Amino acid sequence: MRMYDQSIRSFLTEASSSSPTPGGGSAAALSAGLGASMGAMVANLTSGPKFDAVRNRMREIAREMEAAIERSEAVLRADIAAFSRFMDALALPKGTVGEQARRKQALEDAAAAAAEVPLSLMLLCHPLLIVLNEEAGAVNRNVISDWGIAAIMLEAAMQSAWLTVEINLKSMKNETAATQLRRRGEELLEQGEAMKRAVLEHVRKRM
């Protein structure tokens, strides 16, 4: 069953259980999906004769947001898989020098994957926030608050994903790769925060 085919209650029940998955990375992906859904809704509601000039653009935005919902679900699945990979690496034998070396490499690879998955979520949210900022003055004013909520949810997804990146960076022994991931993540985080603030400023002016 696809993750988003679950009921909301069953997902929340799983997330609140003692099982480590779905965890924070999954919650971040779900937040991104919710944000994209709000963006798609507002774009779909920016219709009618008064929106003739932007109708085609709004259709494009709705499609982009809907595609992002699917991609966020893929990230959610990847996050669970990355955690499982890390746990499998921890369980590898370490009785001999050879086993220790293989386990060490497996843990390094798993940590890198566990950091790259949430970074991919940040990369998914970033262009959506750009769209929200650029089009805040064009969308249907009657649902402008939902446009702001889309920005809040997407930026929250970025913030949440970044925490998952950070904790996995600590397990990476490849300092060059870890530094590159950190720099990229911090850049995305800073830009995401700035765009959310800009969107909310537009939203409040039109409310």
Residue, then its C-alpha position, 0 to 999 in steps of 0.5 A: m500500500r502506498m503511504y498516502d493511501q493510509s488513513i490519517r489516523s493510521f499514520l498518526t497511530e504508527a508515528s506515535s508508537s514505539s516504532p522508530t518509523p515513520g519518524g521525523g523525516s516522514a513527518a517532514a515529507l508529509s508536511a511538504g505534501l500538505g503544503a503542496s496540496m494547499g498551493a495546488m488548491v489555491a491555484n485551482l481556485t484562481s479561476g473564472p473570468k477575472f483570472d483570465a490573464v493568469r489562468n494558464r499559469m495557475r494550471e501550471i502551478a497546480r500541476e507542479m504542486e500536485a507532482a510535488i505531492e507525489r514526490s514527497e510521498a517518494v521521499l517519505r518511503a525513502d526516509i523509512a528505507a534509509f533508516s532501515r539501511f542504517m539499522d541493518a548496518l548497525a547489526l552487521p558482525k564485527g568480530t574480525v578485522g574484515e567484518q569491522a571494516r565492512r561494517k564501518q563502510a556500511l555505516e558510512d554509506a547508510a549515514a550518507a544516504a540518511a542525510e541525502v534523503p531529507l536534503s532531497l526534501m529540502l530541494l523539493c520544497h525550495p522551488l515551490l516556495i519560490v513559486l509561492n513568493e512570485e505568485a502571491g500577488a496573482v492568486n485568488r484573494n479569497v483563499i490567500s490565507d491558504w497560500g500562506i499556509a502552504a508556505i508555512m508547511l513547506e518551510a516547516a518541512m525544510q526545517s524538519a528535514w534539516l534536523t534529520v540531515e544534521i543528526n546524520l551528518k554527525s555519523m559521517k566520517n567523510e568530512t568533505a562530503a559532510t561539509q558539502l551537505r552542510r553548506r548546501g542545507e544551510e543555504l537552502l534553509e536560509q533561503g526557505e526562511a526568507m521566502k516564507r517571510a516574504v510570502l506571509e508579508h504578501v499574504r497579510k497585505r492582501m487579507 
